Amino acid sequence: MAKPPSRPFPPVDMRMQMALRQTGFDAIKDPPKPAPRALDLTRALRRREWLLDVMERQRALSPYASGLLTAENLSSEDFLHSFYAPGRPVLIKGALADWPALTRWTPDYLADAVGDATVEYQGGRTAAGDYELMKDRHRQRAPFRAFIDLVRDGGNDAYLTAYNSAANGPALAPLQSDLGTIDAYLTPAPGMLWIGGEGAFTPLHFDLTNNLLAQLTGTKRVVLIPPSQTRHLAHRRHVFSDVHDVTDPARLATHPAARDILRYDLLLTPGDLLFIPIGWWHQVRSESFSTMLTYTNFLWPNAGHESYPAD
């Protein structure tokens, strides 16, 4: 028996098609496309670390390019082009030579100048392993004279830090006349004061701004580590390293990858400026009763913290 002739499918009703599309159903649609290949994060990280290693080897070809430079009488233009814009640290000697604070700021002088005005500081640090990460938990208040008595004999338990600056402006105002300005690099704005005794310690971290440290009295031992070494430093929480202290053998035994990192060790003495670029790891230990200022109000843009992926 002959088969009936085949009949073509009826044409798609365009009005129906438009109605279905409006409800989210497409009568005639392309076949689904395969999902894009997931990003290989491990490979991406390996490539990034390869690039950083190559860059460090390239810099190591020149002692000038790879060394930590010391300068005197560094002009604004030279600072910008040679250090600030490239993100390269520099130790600047003699820039604060005429500041009265360098010779006046003994513990007794400071106590008499500020008196019993209440100040905020970081306290109870010795018994807490995360005192730097949990700063708000360590806020304490005391008459300034009593705070000075706490730090005269050294130790890391009490430390007036840059984090306390916003609260301490009025109380510390009498000290401002002992300070000068650094017009070649900074806009007019007060620095953030640090006061601590021998042994006061800021553990290994990096900052989300470019910083200029101005050492006034006493000495501080600073370790600087370039960003290229980050993968060796157990960086898990915010801007801090679980290594905590790269000079501590016990810490290095726990984190052996940090033993052979590229690092720069230096001593800050009264009158020194140290420029620390954004992202450079550093730790700081006072070797005596010490006062220091941190400045971030540079003449040039100093942004970075706004876009930092904190989580």
C-alpha positions in Angstrom: 0.0 0.0 0.0 1.3 3.4 -0.9 2.3 5.6 2.0 0.5 8.9 2.3 2.5 11.9 1.3 4.5 13.5 4.1 3.3 16.8 5.3 5.7 19.5 6.5 5.5 20.9 10.0 3.2 23.9 10.2 5.0 27.2 10.3 5.6 28.7 13.7 3.0 31.1 14.7 4.9 34.3 15.2 2.4 35.7 17.7 2.7 32.6 19.8 6.5 32.7 19.6 6.5 36.3 20.9 4.1 35.5 23.7 6.2 32.6 24.8 9.4 34.6 24.7 7.8 37.2 27.0 7.1 34.5 29.6 10.7 33.2 29.4 10.2 30.3 27.0 11.8 30.4 23.5 10.1 28.1 21.1 13.1 28.2 18.8 16.4 28.5 20.7 20.0 27.7 20.1 21.4 24.6 21.8 22.9 25.4 25.2 26.6 26.4 25.1 29.1 24.5 27.2 29.9 26.3 30.5 33.2 28.2 30.3 36.2 26.3 31.8 36.7 27.1 35.4 39.7 29.3 36.1 42.7 27.2 37.2 43.6 29.2 40.3 46.6 27.0 41.1 48.1 27.6 37.7 47.3 31.3 37.9 49.1 31.6 41.3 52.1 29.6 40.0 52.4 32.0 37.0 52.2 35.0 39.3 54.9 33.6 41.6 57.1 32.8 38.6 56.8 36.4 37.4 57.7 37.8 40.9 60.7 35.4 41.1 62.0 36.5 37.6 61.6 40.2 38.6 63.7 39.6 41.8 66.4 37.8 39.9 66.5 40.7 37.4 66.9 43.2 40.2 69.6 41.1 41.8 71.8 41.7 38.7 72.5 45.2 40.0 73.5 46.1 43.6 72.0 49.5 43.0 68.7 48.1 41.8 68.4 45.4 44.5 69.9 47.2 47.5 68.2 49.3 50.2 69.5 52.8 49.4 70.4 55.6 51.9 70.1 59.2 50.9 70.7 62.7 52.3 69.2 66.0 51.1 66.8 64.1 48.8 64.7 66.6 46.8 61.0 66.3 46.3 61.5 65.5 42.6 64.2 62.8 43.2 62.1 61.2 46.0 59.1 61.0 43.7 60.9 59.6 40.6 63.3 57.3 42.3 61.3 56.0 45.2 57.7 57.0 45.6 56.5 56.3 42.1 58.5 53.0 41.7 57.5 51.8 45.2 61.0 51.5 46.5 62.1 51.9 50.1 64.7 54.5 51.1 66.4 55.5 54.3 66.8 59.3 54.5 69.3 60.6 56.9 69.5 64.1 58.6 66.1 65.4 57.4 64.9 66.2 61.0 68.1 67.6 62.4 66.6 70.9 63.5 63.6 69.4 65.3 63.6 70.2 69.0 62.0 66.8 69.8 65.2 65.0 69.0 67.0 66.4 72.1 64.0 67.2 74.3 61.8 64.1 74.3 63.0 62.1 77.3 60.4 60.3 79.4 60.5 63.0 82.1 60.1 65.8 79.6 57.1 64.2 77.9 55.4 63.4 81.2 55.8 67.1 82.3 54.7 68.5 79.0 51.5 66.4 78.7 50.9 65.8 82.4 47.8 63.9 83.5 45.8 64.4 80.4 44.1 61.1 79.5 45.5 59.2 76.6 44.5 56.0 74.8 47.1 53.3 74.2 47.4 49.6 73.4 47.5 47.5 76.6 47.5 43.9 77.7 49.5 42.8 74.7 52.0 40.4 76.3 49.4 37.7 77.0 47.7 38.0 73.6 49.1 36.4 70.5 46.8 38.4 68.2 47.1 41.9 69.8 47.9 43.5 66.5 45.0 42.0 64.7 42.5 42.7 67.5 43.5 46.3 68.3 40.1 47.4 69.5 40.2 44.8 72.2 43.4 46.3 73.6 42.3 49.9 73.8 43.1 51.2 77.2 43.1 54.7 78.8 45.2 56.3 81.5 46.7 59.6 82.5 49.7 60.2 80.3 52.1 60.4 83.2 50.9 57.0 84.3 51.4 55.6 80.8 55.0 56.9 80.7 55.6 55.1 84.0 54.3 51.9 82.3 56.8 52.1 79.5 59.9 53.5 81.2 61.2 50.1 82.1 60.5 48.5 78.7 58.4 45.6 77.6 55.7 45.1 75.0 52.6 45.2 77.2 51.8 48.9 76.8 52.4 50.9 73.6 50.9 54.2 72.3 50.6 53.5 68.6 49.4 55.2 65.4 46.1 53.4 65.8 45.4 55.6 68.9 46.2 58.9 67.2 42.6 59.9 66.5 41.8 59.8 70.2 45.0 61.4 71.4 45.1 64.7 69.4 44.0 67.1 72.1 46.0 65.5 74.9 49.3 65.4 72.9 48.8 68.9 71.4 51.5 70.5 73.7 54.1 68.4 72.0 53.4 69.8 68.5 55.7 72.8 69.0 58.7 70.5 69.2 58.1 69.2 65.7 59.0 70.6 62.3 57.6 69.9 58.8 58.7 67.7 55.9 57.5 69.9 53.1 59.5 68.2 50.4 57.3 65.0 50.6 54.3 65.8 52.7 51.2 68.1 52.9 50.7 70.0 56.2 49.1 67.5 58.6 50.2 66.0 61.9 51.9 62.6 62.1 50.7 59.6 64.1 52.7 59.2 67.2 54.3 56.0 68.6 55.7 55.9 72.2 57.0 52.7 73.8 59.7 51.2 75.8 62.5 48.9 75.0 61.0 45.7 73.5 57.9 47.2 72.1 57.2 45.2 69.0 55.0 45.5 65.9 54.8 42.1 64.2 55.2 41.3 60.6 52.6 43.0 58.3 52.2 45.2 55.4 50.2 48.5 55.1 47.6 49.6 52.7 49.2 53.0 52.2 52.6 54.3 51.6 54.2 55.3 54.9 57.0 57.6 56.0 58.4 56.8 59.5 60.2 59.7 61.3 62.3 58.4 64.2 62.6 61.1 66.9 64.2 59.5 70.0 65.7 56.1 70.7 66.3 53.4 68.2 64.2 50.9 66.3 65.2 47.7 64.5 63.3 47.3 61.3 63.0 44.3 59.0 61.8 45.1 55.4 60.6 42.3 53.0 59.5 42.9 49.4 56.0 41.9 48.3 57.6 39.2 46.1 58.2 37.1 49.2 54.6 36.9 50.3 54.1 33.2 49.5 56.8 32.4 52.1 55.1 34.3 54.9 51.9 32.4 55.7 49.7 35.3 54.8 46.2 34.2 55.9 44.6 37.1 57.9 44.1 40.6 56.6 47.6 42.2 56.3 49.4 40.0 58.8 51.8 37.1 58.6 51.5 34.0 60.8 55.3 34.0 60.9 54.9 37.1 63.2 58.7 37.6 63.7 61.2 36.5 61.1 64.1 36.8 63.6 62.6 34.3 66.0 64.1 30.8 65.6 61.0 29.2 67.1 58.7 30.9 64.6 61.0 29.9 61.7 60.9 26.3 62.9 57.1 26.4 62.5 57.3 28.3 59.2 60.5 27.1 57.5 59.6 28.7 54.2 60.4 32.1 55.8 64.0 31.2 56.7 65.7 32.1 53.4 63.5 35.0 52.3 64.9 38.2 50.8 64.9 40.8 53.5 66.6 44.0 54.6 67.6 44.7 58.2 68.2 48.3 59.3 68.4 50.4 62.4 66.4 53.6 62.7 68.2 56.3 64.7 67.1 59.8 65.8 66.5 62.0 62.8 66.0 59.2 60.3 63.2 59.0 57.8 62.2 55.6 56.3 59.9 55.4 53.4 58.0 52.1 53.3 56.0 51.6 50.1 52.5 50.1 50.1 52.6 46.3 50.2 56.1 46.0 51.7 56.2 43.6 54.7 57.9 45.0 57.8 58.3 44.4 61.5 59.6 46.9 64.0 61.1 46.5 67.5 62.2 49.3 69.9 65.7 48.8 71.2 65.3 51.5 73.8 62.6 54.0 75.0 61.5 55.4 71.6 59.3 58.0 70.0 58.4 57.9 66.3 55.9 59.4 63.9 54.1 57.8 60.9 53.0 60.0 58.0 50.7 59.1 55.1 49.8 62.6 53.9 52.2 62.6 50.8 52.1 65.3 48.1 51.0 62.6 45.7 48.1 60.1 45.6 48.3 57.5 48.3 45.4 55.2 47.5 45.1 51.5 47.8 43.2 50.6 51.0 39.8 51.4 49.3 40.0 48.5 46.9 41.9 46.0 49.1 40.1 42.5 48.9 40.0 42.0 52.7 37.9 38.9 52.6 
